[in-house]
Structure formats: C-alpha cells, structure tokens
Amino acid sequence: MVNYEIKSQLAKLLATEDIIVENKNVETAQFNVADRVLTLPRWSFASDVVYDLLVGHEVGHALFTPDDEWYLTSDIPQSIVNVVEDARIEKLMKRKYPGMSKTFYNGYGELNDEDFFELEDTDLNTLNLADRANLYFKGGSHLIIDFTAEEKDIVNVISKCETFDDVLKASELLFKYCQAERDKKKSEELEKLGIFQENDNVITIIEWPEIIKKTIANRLEITFYHQEEQRYSMRKSVN
C-alpha cells in the first residue's frame, strides 16, 4: 500500500518549497501553478514507482512551469501547451535529479502495462501528432510510434525546449500542424458526405466552417469562446 504521507514529504523536498499536497479521488495527478497545490490521485492499481513518477512529474511543474497568463494573448489550447511543457519539465527534472530517469522509465512502463493511456486495440499512427508526441515523450521507450519527416522536425523542436517561451513557440508550431491535418481530414469527409447540395428544407451544422472552401448561400457562423484554468495534469490525450 502506498504511504501518501511519505509521498507528500517527497514532493515538498523535491520542490524545495512547502507546497500543498492533497490526496483525492481524482482521475489523474495535477498541479495548480497559481495556488501551489499538488493533487495526487488515489489509484488502487498504482505502485510506489508510479507514485514516484507522478510526484516527479508534478514537482517538475512546481519547479519549472511559470504562473504566466500566456493564455490571455494566445489562441493555443492549453492541452497542446501541456504536451510540450510536459516534455520540457520532465527533461529538466531528469537533469536536476538524475535518478528520475529510471523512475520515469519504470513508472511509464507500469502505466503502459495497465493501459493507463487507453491504447489497447488502437493503431497509434492514426492518432493526431499532439497525442503521438505526448505518448512519445512519456512512454516512447515502451511504444512504437511513427512520424513523417515533417512531424519529426516538430518533435525535435519540442525536445529542444529549455524555456517556457520555447514551449509556446513549439506549441504554436504543433497546433498549426494539427489544425491543418484536422482541416484536411474533415474537408475530405465533408466532400464524401455531399452536404453541400442546396436544399431549402435542410439546415446543416458544421463544426469547423473554416475548412469549407465552397461558397455557401445563407451561411451563418457562430463562434464560442472559453477560458481554461491554468492547471497542469498528467493527460492521457489531447482530445
């Protein structure tokens, strides 16, 4: 059985500050950079090694992720930034605490065995680049993930991030690529559906109107906005 008190003390020692550590029935570990609260899940399946991984990962956010309101001037989803920032902070944690390399390797190995990332019966190469990059940096040693030459260039940019500014630049690159691939796929699907046939008795709702190249009469666009709380968690996927 995992001793949560010991893990809490470990987190505070690694973070070199008196952060608040909570143990709750939540889906995954997370760290709130503003409130300085690290939340660990109560997983029945997880070993000490997995909890050391969770502590190491979230302490990485405590040490290296700034309390920055970047989202006020950026359209990049936090889920994308989180993928890139996760790769950066784990690299920096392994640099600061060399023993973390083994902890991350073994911890992600156990999570992969438990199918934490829900990959069973999934062709990894059908996932978008953000999800594949997330898996590559977290458990790439345990998985076979393919990238195109263009995708390898983006993954390489992510791997070289040292500062949070680097993260935002790499995130924009990743986001634009994923958008382009999504738009291409959706455009092909829409063409196959034949929904552009004029019909006065039908209202067609399209989630991403920006991918439509054809001019449509009586077109109405509705835009929704939302703001995410800046909380960094151990994400399974971007979607």
C-alpha positions in Angstrom: 0.0 0.0 0.0 1.3 3.5 -0.9 2.1 5.7 2.0 0.6 9.1 1.0 2.3 11.0 3.8 5.7 9.9 2.6 4.9 10.8 -1.0 3.7 14.3 0.2 7.0 14.8 2.1 8.9 13.6 -1.0 7.1 16.2 -3.2 7.9 19.0 -0.8 11.6 18.0 -0.6 11.9 17.8 -4.4 10.0 21.0 -4.9 12.2 22.8 -2.3 9.2 24.7 -1.1 6.3 24.0 1.2 3.7 23.2 -1.5 0.3 21.9 -0.5 -0.1 18.2 -1.3 -3.5 16.7 -1.5 -4.6 13.1 -2.0 -8.1 12.8 -3.6 -10.2 10.5 -5.7 -9.4 12.3 -9.0 -8.7 11.0 -12.4 -5.0 11.9 -12.5 -2.3 13.9 -10.8 -2.2 17.6 -11.3 -0.5 20.8 -10.1 -2.1 24.3 -9.9 0.7 26.7 -10.6 -1.1 29.7 -9.0 -2.3 28.1 -5.8 0.8 25.8 -5.5 -1.4 22.8 -4.9 -0.2 19.3 -6.0 -3.0 16.8 -6.1 -2.3 13.0 -6.2 -5.0 10.5 -7.2 -5.9 7.5 -5.0 -5.2 4.8 -7.5 -5.7 1.2 -6.3 -3.6 -0.2 -9.1 -0.5 2.1 -8.8 2.7 1.0 -7.2 5.3 3.1 -5.3 7.2 3.5 -8.6 4.1 5.0 -10.3 3.5 7.4 -7.5 7.2 8.5 -7.6 6.6 9.2 -11.3 3.5 11.3 -10.5 5.3 13.2 -7.8 8.4 13.8 -10.0 6.2 14.9 -12.9 4.1 17.4 -10.9 7.0 18.7 -9.0 8.5 19.5 -12.4 5.6 21.9 -12.9 6.2 23.3 -9.5 9.9 24.0 -10.2 9.8 25.0 -13.9 6.3 26.0 -15.1 5.7 29.7 -14.5 2.5 31.2 -13.3 2.1 33.0 -16.6 -1.1 34.3 -18.1 0.0 33.4 -21.6 -3.5 32.2 -22.5 -4.8 35.8 -22.4 -2.9 36.6 -25.6 -2.8 33.2 -27.3 -5.3 31.0 -29.1 -3.3 27.8 -28.5 -5.3 25.3 -26.4 -3.8 24.5 -23.0 -4.0 20.8 -23.9 -1.4 21.5 -26.7 0.8 23.6 -24.4 0.6 20.9 -21.8 2.0 18.3 -24.1 5.1 20.4 -24.9 5.5 21.6 -21.3 5.3 18.1 -20.0 8.2 17.1 -22.3 10.3 20.1 -21.1 9.7 19.8 -17.4 10.4 16.0 -17.4 13.7 16.7 -19.2 14.6 19.3 -16.7 13.7 17.1 -13.8 15.9 14.3 -15.1 18.7 16.9 -15.4 18.2 18.2 -11.9 17.6 14.8 -10.3 19.4 12.1 -12.5 17.7 9.3 -10.6 14.4 10.4 -12.1 15.3 8.9 -15.4 14.9 5.4 -14.1 11.7 6.4 -12.2 10.1 7.9 -15.3 11.1 4.9 -17.4 9.8 2.3 -14.9 6.7 4.3 -14.0 5.6 4.8 -17.6 6.3 1.1 -18.2 3.8 0.2 -15.5 1.2 2.7 -16.7 1.6 1.3 -20.2 1.1 -2.2 -18.8 -2.1 -1.0 -17.0 -3.3 0.6 -20.3 -3.5 4.0 -18.5 -3.4 5.8 -21.8 -6.2 3.6 -23.2 -4.3 2.4 -26.2 -5.5 -1.2 -26.3 -6.6 -2.1 -29.9 -5.6 1.4 -31.0 -3.4 2.0 -34.0 -1.1 4.7 -32.6 -0.4 6.0 -36.1 -4.0 7.0 -36.5 -3.7 9.5 -33.6 -3.0 13.2 -34.2 0.5 14.4 -33.8 -0.1 16.0 -30.4 -1.3 12.7 -29.0 1.6 10.8 -30.6 4.1 13.4 -29.3 2.6 13.1 -25.9 3.0 9.3 -25.9 6.4 9.5 -27.4 7.8 11.8 -24.7 6.1 10.0 -21.9 6.4 6.3 -22.9 8.2 6.2 -26.2 10.6 3.6 -25.0 7.7 1.2 -24.5 5.8 2.0 -27.7 6.3 2.0 -31.4 5.3 5.4 -32.8 5.9 6.6 -36.4 6.4 10.1 -37.5 6.7 11.7 -41.0 9.8 13.7 -41.8 7.8 16.9 -41.2 6.5 15.6 -37.9 10.0 14.6 -36.8 11.1 18.2 -37.2 8.3 19.3 -34.9 9.1 16.6 -32.4 12.7 17.7 -32.5 11.7 21.3 -31.8 9.7 20.1 -28.8 12.6 18.1 -27.4 14.9 21.1 -27.5 12.6 23.4 -25.4 14.5 24.9 -22.5 12.3 27.9 -21.5 8.6 28.5 -21.3 8.9 30.9 -24.3 10.4 28.0 -26.2 7.3 25.9 -25.2 4.9 28.5 -26.5 6.7 28.7 -29.8 6.8 24.9 -30.2 3.2 24.7 -29.1 2.2 27.1 -31.9 4.0 25.0 -34.4 2.4 21.8 -33.1 -1.1 23.4 -33.0 -0.9 24.8 -36.6 0.2 21.4 -37.9 -2.6 19.6 -36.0 -5.1 22.2 -37.3 -4.0 21.7 -40.9 -4.2 17.9 -40.6 -7.6 18.1 -39.0 -9.0 20.5 -41.6 -7.7 18.3 -44.4 -9.3 15.3 -42.9 -12.6 17.0 -42.2 -12.7 18.6 -45.6 -12.3 15.1 -47.2 -15.1 13.7 -45.0 -17.4 16.6 -45.9 -16.9 16.2 -49.6 -17.7 12.5 -49.3 -21.0 13.2 -47.4 -22.2 15.5 -50.2 -23.7 18.0 -47.7 -23.1 21.0 -50.0 -26.1 20.2 -52.2 -28.5 23.2 -52.0 -31.7 22.3 -50.1 -34.0 25.0 -48.7 -35.6 22.5 -46.3 -32.4 21.4 -44.6 -30.2 23.2 -42.0 -26.6 21.8 -42.0 -24.5 22.5 -38.9 -20.7 22.3 -39.5 -18.4 22.3 -36.5 -15.4 23.8 -38.4 -16.7 26.2 -41.1 -13.1 27.5 -41.7 -12.4 24.3 -43.6 -15.1 24.8 -46.2 -13.7 26.1 -49.4 -17.0 26.3 -51.3 -19.1 29.4 -51.1 -22.5 28.6 -49.5 -25.6 30.7 -49.7 -27.3 31.7 -46.5 -24.3 30.9 -44.4 -24.4 31.8 -40.7 -21.3 31.5 -38.4 -21.5 31.2 -34.6 -18.3 31.4 -32.6 -17.9 30.3 -29.0 -15.1 31.2 -26.6 -14.0 29.7 -23.3 -11.1 30.1 -20.9 -9.3 27.2 -19.2 -7.9 27.3 -15.7 -4.2 27.0 -15.7 -3.8 23.6 -14.2 -1.3 21.1 -15.5 -2.2 17.4 -15.3 -0.9 14.1 -16.4 -3.0 14.0 -19.6 -3.9 10.8 -21.4 -4.6 12.6 -24.7 -5.2 16.0 -26.2 -8.8 15.3 -27.3 
